[in-house]
Amino acid sequence: MILTLFAPLSGTSAEAVSEQVAAEQAAPEQVVTGEDAAAPVTYYVDSAEGKDTNNGKSEGAAWKTLVNVNKLTLKPGDQVRFKKGGTWQGTLKLKGSGTESNRIIVANYGPGDALPLIDAKGEIDAVVLQNMSYVTVEGLAITNPSSNLERWARGIYIVADKPGAYRGITIRNNKLYKIEGYVSQNKRHKSAAIFTDSTDSRARFEQMEITGNRIKDITVRGITGSQTAKNLNHPENFNYDLKVSRNLIQNTGCDAIRVVGWNKALIEYNNIYYVGHNTRNYEASFIAAAFPQQSIDTVWQFNEIAYTKGTNPGEGRDMDSQAFDIDHTNGGMHIFQYNYTHDNEGGFVLFMGSIVKGEEVGDFKEAIIRYNISQNDGNSGQSTLKGDRLFEVHPFGGITFPVKVYNNTFYYDKGTMALQLKGDVAGLAFYNNIFQAPAGSYPVNVGAVYDNNLYSHAPSAADAHAIQADPALVAAGSGGEGLDTVDGYKLRPKSPAIGKGIIIPDAWNNVRDFYNNPLPTGTAPDIGAHQAGR
């Protein structure tokens, strides 16, 4: 039941959320696991002192190159350890499966801080995980540099090419940099620092976790699935339960996090900076920092996204380059809450409108955007609007898509804060938001609803219960880098926003504000992202 997915998000730990999501998944028909071996083996690889004629089973008898590792079919409990400070060229090819209680581990060993480096050296992939379950890859440095960007390039390629459910893959605490390949819109779809793909329609992933990785200075996407995966048109084999957390993604040519082909995904505590800056003068066209595509039931929370570049020139120059996007062919529920975005040239969020509905993912139920803080998003200078864009919403094409935007604090000090609504947008509603800017532009398109928002300037003409006043924020505009820098968006004790909100029906179990203060029950909340109390 979708409701239970969102119930714990109001104060429980990320781990508890992930455990509940996992528990709600239907038992797979065919989970691929390994057969427990009598004695798991730890293999050692030392690029300086090892020899491939050794047996690889001790530090003193380590292998030297990737040749012997690539021949292994790993068993439950097996480990492959690469010595810190070493460098290996080519592709590390991993296969085999562990069990839930006896995972395969690929990691490092030895003294020092220099992570072992896998350099693809001209190959498409640096590391490949093929048809694996219950495996952890951690503590590696991975690179795939090239002076030629006219190629596919991947850091970690996770692929399922045989029928079955591949469960329990964890990618954590790795450093991926200089993954350099296609930037252009029509070629980049097979490249990323971390890329997942099902090339068999009967194959899927379950309970995957990508956490604590540092991804920097790449021309390709950061973390993504394949938009051409064979299981996307087979709902019974959709991927289930993805968690992407605590990653740093900085200086990319394309999107940072793109959730493709997942049913239930939790994306939280990621820091994303400078998306679209590292294009090497190629045209990236349509990008956004973080978004679901062809997915069902996703939650995006506690993320910081900043400095996304406006990359779309020419006729489409006023499109994309936002912090968030609700992209095409999504179904179910999508919630964006407790995030802090700032200085993204395309604005805060994009909603793709009529192309959202897709048969393979079922009906689009609702999008909720609540208790976020946006500071100076939309200052691209590329928009054709009278003002700089905060929202971009495409036409809904005669379909009603419920999109509730409530209790957010939007601040802009560069000029006119503008909402870009294209065509009919039946179902789009703004409640209890603070809009603070020198001026605002709030178009009244077919179906758009504004109610009970607070404006520091002339309000929307359609907002019958608008409040026009200084919201009396503690120090608006003072946010820096990090979720802990935005106390300036709290309400002062005598703010006109206090107690002036309206109760939002069907609020999907939201019981906290941006700052983890509890919300009142049965009485009016405050307006904006801070619940100051009484």
Buried (B, 14 or more C-beta within 10 A) or exposed (E): EBEEBBBBBBEEEBEEBBEBBBEBBEEBEEBBBBEEEEEBBBBBBBBEEBEBEBEBEEBEBBBBBBEBBBEBEBBBBBBBBBBBBBBBBBBBBBBBBBBEEBBBBBBBBBEEEBBBBBBBBBBBBBBBBBBBBBBBBBBBBBBBBBEEBEBBBBBBBBBBEBBBBBBBBBBBBBBBBBBBBBBBBEBBBBBBBBBBBBBBBBBBBBBBBBBBBBBBBBBBBBBBBBBEBBBBEBBEBBBBBBBBBBBBBBBBBBBBBBBBBBBBBBBBBBBBBBBBBBBEEBEBBBBBBBBBBBBBBBBBBBBBBBBBBBBBEEEEBBBBBBBBBBBBBBBBBBBBBBBBBBBBBBBBBBBBBBBBBBEBBBEBBBBBBBBBBBBBBBBBEBBEBEBBBBBBBBBBEEBEBBBBBBBBBBBBEBBBBBBBBBBBBBBBBBBBBBBBBEBBBBBEBEBBBBBBBBBBBEBBEBBEEBBEBEBBBBEBBBBEBEBEBBEBBBBBEEBBBBBBBBBBEEBBEBBBBBBEBEBBEEEBBBBBBBBBBE
